[in-house]
Structure formats: C-alpha cells, structure tokens
Amino acid sequence: MSQRIDVGSSSHLVRTLIPARIDRLPWSPFHTRMVVALGVAWILDGLEITIASSVAGVLSTPAALDLSSTAVGAVATVYLAGEVFGALVFGRLSDAMGRRRLFMTTLAIYMLGSGLTALTAGSSIGWVVFLYATRFVAGMGIGGEYAAINSAIDELIPARYRGRVDVAVNGTYWAGAILGTLGALLFLQAISPGLGWRIGFLLGPVLGVVILLVRRHLPESPRWQIMHGRAAEAEESIAAIEREVAASGRPLPPIDPAKEIEVAPAGRIGYLTLVRVLFRDYPRRAVLGASLMISQSFLYNAIFFTYTLVLTKFYGVNASAAPWYLLAFAAGNLLGPLTLGRLFDTIGRKAMISGTYIASGGLLALTAFLFNADVLTAATQTILWIAIFFFASAGASAAYLTVSEIFPLEVRAQAIAVFFAIAQCVGALGPVLYGNLIGDGSDPLRLFVGYLIAGGIMIVGGLVELALGVRAERASLEDVARPLSLVRASSAALSSESRKTASVWRTG
C-alpha cells in the first residue's frame, strides 16, 4: 500500500510498496493489451519509413508531385530531424507530466502529421514547405513515442518479463517495415501512382485511430505517480491493475513488506539534472548507453539505407525487385528479437547483449571477405544479411532496453531521448559514407573496407557491454537505478553504483 505523510510545510514523505506490487504480478491479459497498445509505436515507425522510401521514386514523377531528386531525398532527412526534436521535447515532458498524457499526445501528433502529408497537392515552393512540415510533425510524434512508450512499458511490466517484452516490442519495427513494403507494393501497383502514394501515407493514421481508442483505457504509470507525490492516484492505478489481473483468474502473489521504499517527491527535474546524473553519478552507464546506441545505429543506417544500391550495382538486381529482398531482410530482423528475447531475462543482459553485438559484427566481417572474394550472389548476400541482423536486431532492441532501465525514473524518458538523438545524429552519417563507398559499383574493395569498419564498431559495442554492462535481469527498476527521490529502501538489492546517487534532488 501507499501512504502520504506530512513531515513539514514544504515536503512530504511517501512510504510505498507499489514497485513490489507491480513486479510480483503474474502475466495477464492486462499486460498483453498494454504491450499491444503501446508497442505499436515501433510498427508505425517501421511502416512510416518504409512507405516513405517506397514512394520516393513516385513522388518525382509528373503523376504524383513531380519533385526533384534532391527534394525527395530531403523528405527522409526532415522526418529524422523531427524524430530527434520530438524525442528531446516530449522526453522532457514525459518525465514532467506523465507517461499516459504523452503517449496519447505523441500518437495524435503523428497521426496529424502523416495524415496531412497525403494532402500535399503540388511541387510549388508552398506545397514543398507543407510536405516538409508535415513530415517533420509526423517524425516529432514518433520520436516522442520512443521516449514515453519505453518508459511506460518498463515501469508497468513485472521485472522478470521486462527484458523479453522490451526487446520484442522494439523489434516490431520490422513488422511495420513488412507491412509498409506490402502496402507500397499493393498501392503503387494496383492503384494509380497519383493516388497510391497518398493512401500509403494514410495507413499509419488509420491504424493509429484504433490504437488511440485502446490506449484511452490504459492507466498512468503508478511508479511515475508515486515518485511525483501523487500517492492517492498511484494507489488507484495499481489497485485497478490488480483487480483486472485477479479478474482474469491469475492469483496475486503475496507482497513482501521488506521491499517497501520511502520517497520524498522532488520538484522540477529537467535536462540539467540529467546532465548531473549522466556525468557525475552514472558516467560508466552513460558511456555504455552511448556506445550501444551509436554502434547499432551506425550499422543499421549504413546497411539498411544502401542495401538496394548493393543489390542493383554489384549484383544486377532490377530496382523493381528490391522490395522482395527487403521482405526477407525484415523477416530476419523481426525473428531475432522474438526468438532471443526471453534469453535476456534468463541468461542475462551482459551475456546476451555482448553476444548479439559481437556475433553480428563478426558475421558482417565474414560477409565482407566473401563479398570481396566475389563468391556471393544476390540471394546468398541477402541470406547473410538475414543472419547478421537476426542477432543485430535483438542487440539493437536491447540497447533501447538498456538506456531505459539503467537511469533513475525521474529522468528515464529524457535519458532515452538524449541517447536516441545521439544515435540518430551519428547514424545519419552511415548512408552518406556508404553511398560514397558504393559509388558506381566498380570498386568492391571500398565497400569491403566499409563493411569491416561497421563490423568492428559493433564488436566494440559488445566489448563495452562486457566491461560496463549492468546485470538488470529480473531486478526491480528501483534496484537497478536508485530513484532520485528515494529516502530509504529496505531492499538490499540496490546496485553499488546506484547507492551513490543523492537521495533527494530538487534542482533542474
């Protein structure tokens, strides 16, 4: 239970068992519904980016918008810039205003931006500005989703399931990529190009309407409420969750009273506080989070955004057939997190994250040598990509899991936003660099070196995990990273590093 106790005119202490009550819950239909309703954010991102990539060629034709190649290329850049901006803005608001309010708002913003994109009517300067503005707004919504959703899922999922759920949910980006590819093939081939690209951009908002209705019935994170002094609201939220779990026929395990914690809710906490947390209290974890996020982003941006160039210039694949190769590529990316996810909770974070990073980097290095030896075909190259990203996708998903669980609750969404932004900015160098290395396809040695570099970067990420990784499997979030508001904890499981965090922060 939670209790609010006055200890003076300017502060309150809250003694609570809410984290323990969440972590002891059995899996239930409530958790399934929550994961489906929140996890769709990654499906939408995969769908959105794939649709945009698939219709790029159509947008430059007179039947559509008749844009220049430069103008079409800038559409993706504007969307990614919107993601970074949205993550930083809405990450801050998610920590300040709550997870539920933001995951409702960010989805609505995405739906608005993507829906309006379909209304672009021409190639004049005014319409091009309108197109870029709507793509930026759609990106803002998805970027905000990353911060708010990862926080909400981690705070509501019982500790013993957190790894597999987070890894699987982040991996569903590739389910969106598959849907986007199939949608593009259908709408661009079965419908006139001038209409098909518009319908493609409306797929996400239509799905978003359904999900928005489901999200309306999800509770706020009780963890967020209790750390912000909303004890009564937190009690209502956790009690509603427990009633729904019990109504599904799952017996509720007893609560361990030794896991009670006492917090003094802090005041406004912003990015200044996050800087102090990252560089003063958790510098090793900051290096870990940055290393994992940057290495996976560089790998994905380098390979994913240039794979069609490799197929067409080195293997002679017709550009119209490239989407079918993407389906196989995406299937391997989706299968990895879904099949390996549970091992992040059983074998553990350090072994699985380092293993997936090193395995994918090693396989890419092997692929580089085979590619340079000219023994691969388009089919065998794709099979190797599937194998590489079977492991890389699980590792990349675990990178998001890592940055969302190794920092205190009060700055969790902001931490996710910052590392996401860093990864996107560094990863954006990949397509430019590898596009240049591919060139006209006449010099495979250049791409061979590029593949070795990308593989080496992933291996370095795995080694950093081995050296600095946090054993967070099956542990309460409060034990992994001590809340900034924590005054007292009966649990003896607090990590040694988290003990160094100040008990109460009131700056920011």
C-alpha positions as CSV (number, residue, x, y, z in Angstrom):
1,M,0.0,0.0,0.0
2,S,1.0,3.6,-0.3
3,Q,0.8,6.3,2.3
4,R,1.4,10.0,2.2
5,I,2.8,11.6,5.3
6,D,3.2,15.2,6.1
7,V,6.6,16.0,7.6
8,G,6.7,19.7,7.3
9,S,5.3,22.6,5.4
10,S,7.3,22.1,2.2
11,S,7.8,18.4,1.8
12,H,6.1,15.0,2.0
13,L,7.4,11.5,2.6
14,V,5.7,8.7,0.8
15,R,6.1,5.1,2.0
16,T,5.1,2.6,-0.7
17,L,5.1,-0.9,-1.9
18,I,3.9,-0.1,-5.4
19,P,7.1,-1.2,-7.2
20,A,7.0,-4.5,-5.4
21,R,3.3,-4.8,-6.2
22,I,3.9,-4.3,-9.9
23,D,6.9,-6.7,-10.1
24,R,5.1,-9.6,-8.3
25,L,2.2,-9.6,-10.7
26,P,1.7,-12.7,-13.0
27,W,1.4,-12.1,-16.7
28,S,-2.2,-11.4,-17.6
29,P,-4.5,-10.1,-20.4
30,F,-3.9,-6.6,-19.0
31,H,-0.2,-6.8,-19.8
32,T,-0.9,-8.2,-23.3
33,R,-3.3,-5.4,-24.0
34,M,-0.8,-2.8,-22.7
35,V,2.0,-4.2,-24.8
36,V,-0.1,-4.2,-28.0
37,A,-1.4,-0.7,-27.4
38,L,1.9,0.8,-26.6
39,G,4.2,-1.3,-28.7
40,V,2.5,-0.2,-32.0
41,A,4.8,2.9,-31.9
42,W,7.7,0.9,-33.4
43,I,5.4,-0.7,-36.0
44,L,4.3,2.8,-37.0
45,D,7.9,4.0,-37.4
46,G,8.8,1.0,-39.5
47,L,5.7,1.5,-41.6
48,E,6.3,5.2,-42.0
49,I,9.9,5.0,-43.0
50,T,9.3,2.1,-45.4
51,I,6.4,3.8,-47.1
52,A,8.4,7.0,-47.5
53,S,11.3,5.1,-49.0
54,S,9.0,3.1,-51.3
55,V,7.2,6.1,-52.7
56,A,10.3,8.2,-53.1
57,G,10.5,7.3,-56.8
58,V,6.9,8.0,-57.4
59,L,7.0,11.5,-55.8
60,S,9.4,12.6,-58.5
61,T,7.1,11.7,-61.4
62,P,4.5,14.0,-63.0
63,A,1.7,11.6,-62.0
64,A,2.5,12.5,-58.3
65,L,4.2,15.7,-57.2
66,D,7.0,15.9,-59.8
67,L,9.6,16.8,-57.2
68,S,13.3,16.9,-57.9
69,S,15.5,14.0,-56.6
70,T,17.1,16.4,-54.1
71,A,13.6,17.5,-52.8
72,V,12.5,13.8,-52.5
73,G,15.7,12.9,-50.6
74,A,15.2,15.7,-48.1
75,V,11.8,14.2,-47.1
76,A,13.5,11.4,-45.1
77,T,16.0,13.8,-43.6
78,V,13.3,16.1,-42.4
79,Y,11.4,13.2,-40.9
80,L,14.5,12.0,-39.0
81,A,15.1,15.6,-37.8
82,G,11.6,15.6,-36.5
83,E,12.2,12.4,-34.6
84,V,15.2,13.8,-32.8
85,F,13.4,17.1,-32.0
86,G,10.3,15.2,-30.8
87,A,12.3,12.8,-28.6
88,L,14.0,15.7,-26.8
89,V,10.9,17.8,-26.3
90,F,8.5,15.1,-25.4
91,G,11.0,13.1,-23.4
92,R,11.3,16.1,-21.1
93,L,7.5,16.4,-20.9
94,S,7.0,12.7,-20.3
95,D,9.1,12.9,-17.2
96,A,7.4,16.1,-16.0
97,M,3.8,15.4,-17.0
98,G,3.4,11.6,-17.0
99,R,3.7,8.7,-19.4
100,R,0.0,8.4,-20.2
101,R,-0.6,12.0,-21.2
102,L,2.4,11.9,-23.5
103,F,1.8,8.6,-25.2
104,M,-1.7,9.8,-26.1
105,T,-0.4,13.2,-27.3
106,T,2.5,11.9,-29.4
107,L,0.3,9.4,-31.2
108,A,-2.2,12.1,-32.1
109,I,0.6,14.3,-33.4
110,Y,2.0,11.5,-35.5
111,M,-1.5,10.8,-37.0
112,L,-2.0,14.5,-37.7
113,G,1.4,14.9,-39.5
114,S,1.2,11.7,-41.5
115,G,-2.4,12.3,-42.5
116,L,-1.7,15.8,-43.7
117,T,1.2,14.6,-45.8
118,A,-1.3,12.8,-48.0
119,L,-2.9,16.2,-48.8
120,T,0.2,17.6,-50.4
121,A,-1.1,18.8,-53.8
122,G,1.8,20.1,-55.9
123,S,5.5,20.9,-56.3
124,S,5.4,24.7,-55.8
125,I,7.5,26.1,-53.0
126,G,4.5,26.5,-50.8
127,W,3.5,22.8,-51.2
128,V,7.0,21.6,-50.7
129,V,7.2,23.5,-47.4
130,F,3.9,22.0,-46.5
131,L,5.2,18.5,-47.3
132,Y,8.4,19.0,-45.2
133,A,6.4,20.5,-42.3
134,T,4.0,17.5,-42.2
135,R,6.9,15.0,-42.3
136,F,8.6,16.9,-39.5
137,V,5.4,16.8,-37.4
138,A,5.0,13.1,-38.1
139,G,8.6,12.5,-37.0
140,M,8.1,14.5,-33.9
141,G,5.2,12.3,-32.9
142,I,7.2,9.1,-33.4
143,G,10.3,10.5,-31.7
144,G,8.2,11.4,-28.7
145,E,6.7,7.9,-28.7
146,Y,10.1,6.3,-28.3
147,A,10.7,8.2,-25.0
148,A,7.2,7.9,-23.5
149,I,6.5,4.3,-24.5
150,N,9.8,2.7,-23.5
151,S,9.4,4.4,-20.1
152,A,5.8,3.3,-19.6
153,I,6.4,-0.3,-20.7
154,D,9.4,-0.7,-18.4
155,E,7.6,0.8,-15.4
156,L,4.4,-1.4,-15.9
157,I,5.9,-4.7,-16.8
158,P,6.9,-7.1,-14.0
159,A,10.7,-7.3,-13.6
160,R,11.0,-11.0,-14.6
161,Y,9.4,-10.2,-18.0
162,R,10.9,-6.8,-18.7
163,G,13.8,-7.8,-20.9
164,R,11.9,-10.1,-23.3
165,V,9.0,-7.7,-23.6
166,D,11.1,-4.6,-24.3
167,V,13.3,-6.5,-26.8
168,A,10.4,-7.9,-28.7
169,V,8.5,-4.7,-28.7
170,N,11.4,-2.7,-30.1
171,G,11.9,-5.4,-32.7
172,T,8.4,-5.0,-34.1
173,Y,9.7,-2.0,-36.0
174,W,10.4,-4.7,-38.7
175,A,6.8,-5.8,-38.6
176,G,6.0,-2.3,-39.6
177,A,8.6,-2.5,-42.4
178,I,7.0,-5.6,-43.7
179,L,3.5,-4.0,-43.7
180,G,4.9,-0.9,-45.3
181,T,6.6,-2.9,-48.1
182,L,3.5,-4.9,-48.8
183,G,1.3,-1.8,-48.7
184,A,3.6,0.0,-51.1
185,L,3.6,-2.9,-53.5
186,L,-0.2,-3.0,-53.4
187,F,-1.0,0.6,-53.6
188,L,1.7,1.6,-56.1
189,Q,1.0,-1.3,-58.5
190,A,-2.8,-1.8,-58.1
191,I,-3.7,1.9,-57.9
192,S,-2.6,4.9,-60.0
193,P,0.6,6.4,-58.6
194,G,-1.0,9.7,-58.1
195,L,-3.4,8.2,-55.6
196,G,-1.4,5.2,-54.3
197,W,1.3,7.2,-52.5
198,R,-1.4,9.2,-50.7
199,I,-3.1,6.0,-49.5
200,G,0.2,4.7,-48.3
201,F,0.8,7.7,-46.0
202,L,-2.8,7.2,-44.6
203,L,-2.1,3.6,-43.5
204,G,-0.4,4.7,-40.2
205,P,-3.0,7.2,-39.2
206,V,-5.8,4.6,-39.8
207,L,-4.0,2.1,-37.6
208,G,-3.3,4.9,-35.1
209,V,-7.0,5.7,-34.6
210,V,-7.7,2.1,-33.5
211,I,-4.7,2.1,-31.1
212,L,-5.7,5.5,-29.7
213,L,-9.0,4.1,-28.6
214,V,-7.3,1.2,-26.9
215,R,-4.8,3.5,-25.1
216,R,-7.6,5.6,-23.6
217,H,-8.2,2.8,-21.1
218,L,-4.6,2.3,-20.0
219,P,-3.5,3.7,-16.6
220,E,-0.8,6.1,-15.8
221,S,2.4,4.5,-14.6
222,P,2.0,4.1,-10.8
223,R,5.7,4.3,-10.4
224,W,5.7,7.8,-12.1
225,Q,2.8,8.9,-9.9
226,I,4.4,7.8,-6.6
227,M,7.7,9.5,-7.4
228,H,5.8,12.7,-8.1
229,G,3.9,12.7,-4.8
230,R,0.6,11.5,-6.3
231,A,0.1,8.7,-3.7
232,A,-3.7,8.6,-3.9
233,E,-3.7,8.4,-7.7
234,A,-0.9,5.8,-7.7
235,E,-3.0,3.7,-5.3
236,E,-6.0,3.9,-7.6
237,S,-3.9,2.9,-10.6
238,I,-2.2,-0.1,-9.1
239,A,-5.5,-1.2,-7.5
240,A,-7.2,-1.1,-10.9
241,I,-4.4,-3.2,-12.4
242,E,-4.5,-5.7,-9.6
243,R,-8.3,-6.0,-10.0
244,E,-8.0,-6.7,-13.7
245,V,-5.3,-9.2,-13.2
246,A,-7.3,-11.0,-10.5
247,A,-10.4,-11.0,-12.6
248,S,-8.5,-12.9,-15.3
249,G,-8.1,-15.8,-12.9
250,R,-4.5,-15.2,-12.1
251,P,-3.9,-15.4,-8.3
252,L,-1.9,-12.5,-6.9
253,P,1.2,-13.5,-5.1
254,P,1.7,-12.0,-1.6
255,I,3.6,-8.7,-1.2
256,D,7.0,-8.8,0.5
257,P,6.8,-5.9,3.1
258,A,10.6,-5.8,3.2
259,K,10.5,-4.2,-0.2
260,E,8.9,-1.0,1.0
261,I,10.6,2.2,-0.1
262,E,10.3,5.7,1.2
263,V,10.5,8.7,-1.2
264,A,10.4,12.4,-0.9
265,P,9.0,13.6,-4.3
266,A,11.3,16.1,-5.9
267,G,10.4,19.3,-7.6
268,R,11.0,20.1,-11.2
269,I,13.6,17.9,-12.8
270,G,15.0,18.8,-16.3
271,Y,17.9,18.3,-18.5
272,L,20.3,20.0,-16.1
273,T,19.6,17.2,-13.6
274,L,20.0,14.6,-16.3
275,V,23.5,16.0,-17.1
276,R,24.4,15.7,-13.5
277,V,23.1,12.1,-13.4
278,L,25.0,11.1,-16.5
279,F,28.3,12.7,-15.8
280,R,28.5,12.7,-12.1
281,D,26.5,9.8,-10.8
282,Y,26.5,7.3,-13.7
283,P,29.3,8.1,-16.1
284,R,30.1,4.4,-16.8
285,R,26.4,3.8,-17.6
286,A,26.4,6.9,-19.8
287,V,29.4,5.5,-21.8
288,L,27.6,2.2,-22.0
289,G,24.3,3.7,-23.3
290,A,26.1,5.9,-25.8
291,S,28.3,3.0,-27.1
292,L,25.4,0.6,-27.6
293,M,23.1,3.1,-29.2
294,I,25.7,4.6,-31.6
295,S,27.1,1.3,-32.8
296,Q,23.8,-0.2,-33.6
297,S,22.5,3.0,-35.3
298,F,25.6,3.2,-37.4
299,L,25.3,-0.4,-38.5
300,Y,21.6,-0.1,-39.4
301,N,21.9,3.2,-41.2
302,A,24.9,2.0,-43.1
303,I,23.4,-1.2,-44.4
304,F,19.6,-0.7,-44.4
305,F,19.6,2.6,-46.4
306,T,22.1,1.4,-49.0
307,Y,21.1,-2.3,-49.5
308,T,19.3,-1.6,-52.7
309,L,22.4,0.1,-54.1
310,V,24.4,-3.0,-53.3
311,L,21.8,-5.3,-55.0
312,T,21.5,-3.2,-58.1
313,K,25.1,-2.1,-58.7
314,F,27.0,-5.2,-57.6
315,Y,24.5,-8.0,-58.3
316,G,22.5,-6.6,-61.2
317,V,19.1,-6.9,-59.4
318,N,16.3,-4.9,-61.0
319,A,15.3,-2.0,-58.8
320,S,11.6,-3.1,-59.0
321,A,12.5,-6.4,-57.4
322,A,14.4,-4.8,-54.4
323,P,11.3,-4.7,-52.2
324,W,11.1,-8.5,-52.2
325,Y,14.6,-8.7,-50.9
326,L,13.6,-6.2,-48.2
327,L,10.8,-8.6,-47.0
328,A,13.4,-11.3,-46.4
329,F,15.7,-8.8,-44.7
330,A,12.9,-7.5,-42.5
331,A,11.8,-11.0,-41.5
332,G,15.2,-11.9,-40.2
333,N,15.2,-8.6,-38.2
334,L,11.8,-9.4,-36.7
335,L,12.6,-13.1,-35.9
336,G,15.7,-12.3,-33.9
337,P,14.1,-10.3,-31.1
338,L,11.1,-12.5,-30.9
339,T,13.1,-15.7,-30.6
340,L,16.0,-14.5,-28.5
341,G,14.1,-12.0,-26.3
342,R,13.4,-14.3,-23.3
343,L,17.2,-15.1,-23.1
344,F,17.8,-11.5,-22.0
345,D,15.8,-12.4,-18.8
346,T,17.2,-15.9,-18.3
347,I,20.8,-15.9,-19.4
348,G,21.2,-12.2,-18.6
349,R,21.8,-8.8,-20.1
350,K,25.6,-8.8,-20.3
351,A,26.0,-12.2,-22.0
352,M,23.1,-11.7,-24.5
353,I,23.8,-8.0,-25.4
354,S,27.6,-8.6,-25.8
355,G,26.9,-11.9,-27.6
356,T,24.5,-10.4,-30.1
357,Y,26.7,-7.4,-30.9
358,I,29.9,-9.4,-31.3
359,A,28.1,-12.1,-33.3
360,S,26.6,-9.6,-35.7
361,G,29.8,-7.7,-36.1
362,G,31.8,-11.0,-36.7
363,L,29.3,-12.2,-39.3
364,L,29.5,-8.8,-41.1
365,A,33.3,-9.1,-41.2
366,L,32.9,-12.6,-42.7
367,T,30.5,-11.3,-45.2
368,A,32.9,-8.6,-46.2
369,F,35.6,-11.1,-47.0
370,L,33.2,-13.3,-49.0
371,F,31.9,-10.2,-50.8
372,N,35.4,-9.1,-51.7
373,A,36.2,-12.6,-52.9
374,D,33.3,-12.3,-55.4
375,V,31.7,-15.6,-54.3
376,L,28.3,-14.2,-53.3
377,T,25.1,-13.8,-55.3
378,A,22.2,-11.5,-54.5
379,A,20.5,-14.5,-52.8
380,T,23.5,-15.5,-50.6
381,Q,24.2,-11.9,-49.8
382,T,20.6,-11.5,-48.6
383,I,20.9,-14.7,-46.6
384,L,24.0,-13.4,-44.8
385,W,22.3,-10.1,-44.1
386,I,19.4,-12.1,-42.6
387,A,21.8,-13.9,-40.3
388,I,23.7,-10.7,-39.4
389,F,20.6,-8.8,-38.4
390,F,18.9,-11.8,-36.7
391,F,21.5,-11.1,-34.0
392,A,21.9,-7.3,-34.6
393,S,18.2,-6.6,-34.3
394,A,18.0,-8.3,-30.9
395,G,21.1,-6.4,-29.7
396,A,19.8,-3.1,-31.1
397,S,16.4,-3.6,-29.3
398,A,18.4,-4.4,-26.1
399,A,20.2,-1.1,-26.4
400,Y,16.9,0.7,-26.0
401,L,16.1,-1.6,-23.1
402,T,19.4,-0.7,-21.5
403,V,19.1,3.1,-21.7
404,S,15.5,2.9,-20.4
405,E,16.3,0.8,-17.3
406,I,19.8,1.9,-16.0
407,F,18.9,5.5,-15.1
408,P,16.6,6.8,-12.4
409,L,12.8,7.0,-13.1
410,E,12.7,10.8,-12.8
411,V,14.9,11.2,-15.8
412,R,14.2,8.0,-17.7
413,A,12.3,9.4,-20.7
414,Q,14.9,12.2,-21.0
415,A,17.7,9.7,-21.0
416,I,16.1,7.7,-23.7
417,A,15.5,10.8,-25.7
418,V,19.1,12.0,-25.4
419,F,20.7,8.7,-26.4
420,F,18.2,8.2,-29.2
421,A,19.1,11.7,-30.5
422,I,22.8,11.0,-30.3
423,A,22.4,7.7,-32.1
424,Q,20.3,9.2,-34.9
425,C,22.7,12.0,-35.5
426,V,25.8,9.7,-35.6
427,G,23.9,7.0,-37.5
428,A,22.9,9.6,-40.2
429,L,26.5,9.6,-41.3
430,G,26.1,5.9,-42.4
431,P,24.1,6.3,-45.6
432,V,26.2,9.2,-46.8
433,L,29.5,7.4,-46.1
434,Y,28.4,4.0,-47.6
435,G,26.7,5.6,-50.5
436,N,30.0,7.1,-51.4
437,L,31.9,3.8,-50.9
438,I,29.4,2.0,-53.2
439,G,29.8,4.7,-55.9
440,D,29.1,3.2,-59.3
441,G,29.8,-0.3,-58.2
442,S,33.1,-0.6,-59.9
443,D,35.3,-0.9,-56.8
444,P,34.2,-3.6,-54.3
445,L,37.3,-3.1,-52.2
446,R,35.9,0.2,-50.9
447,L,32.8,-1.4,-49.7
448,F,34.8,-4.3,-48.2
449,V,36.6,-1.8,-46.0
450,G,33.4,-0.2,-45.1
451,Y,31.8,-3.5,-44.0
452,L,34.9,-4.2,-41.9
453,I,34.5,-0.8,-40.2
454,A,30.8,-1.4,-39.4
455,G,31.5,-4.9,-38.1
456,G,34.3,-3.6,-36.0
457,I,32.1,-0.9,-34.5
458,M,29.5,-3.5,-33.5
459,I,32.2,-5.7,-31.9
460,V,33.5,-2.7,-29.9
461,G,29.9,-2.1,-28.7
462,G,29.8,-5.7,-27.5
463,L,33.1,-5.4,-25.7
464,V,31.9,-2.2,-23.9
465,E,28.9,-4.2,-22.8
466,L,31.2,-6.9,-21.4
467,A,33.2,-4.3,-19.5
468,L,30.4,-1.9,-18.3
469,G,27.2,-3.8,-18.7
470,V,24.6,-3.8,-15.8
471,R,23.1,-7.1,-14.6
472,A,19.5,-5.8,-14.7
473,E,17.7,-9.1,-15.5
474,R,14.7,-9.9,-13.2
475,A,15.6,-6.9,-11.0
476,S,13.3,-4.2,-9.9
477,L,13.9,-0.9,-11.7
478,E,14.4,0.8,-8.3
479,D,17.2,-1.8,-7.6
480,V,18.9,-1.2,-10.9
481,A,18.9,2.6,-10.6
482,R,18.1,4.3,-7.3
483,P,15.3,6.9,-7.8
484,L,16.4,10.5,-7.2
485,S,13.6,10.9,-4.8
486,L,14.5,7.8,-2.7
487,V,15.0,8.4,1.0
488,R,15.0,4.9,2.3
489,A,14.9,1.4,0.9
490,S,14.6,-1.8,2.8
491,S,15.7,-3.9,-0.2
492,A,19.3,-5.0,-0.1
493,A,19.4,-5.4,-3.9
494,L,20.3,-1.8,-4.7
495,S,23.3,-1.9,-7.1
496,S,26.6,-0.5,-5.7
497,E,26.6,2.3,-8.3
498,S,23.0,3.3,-7.7
499,R,23.8,3.8,-4.0
500,K,26.0,6.8,-4.9
501,T,23.0,8.8,-6.2
502,A,21.8,11.6,-4.0
503,S,18.6,10.8,-2.1
504,V,16.6,13.8,-3.0
505,W,17.1,16.2,-6.0
506,R,15.3,19.4,-6.2
507,T,17.2,21.1,-8.9
508,G,16.8,21.0,-12.7
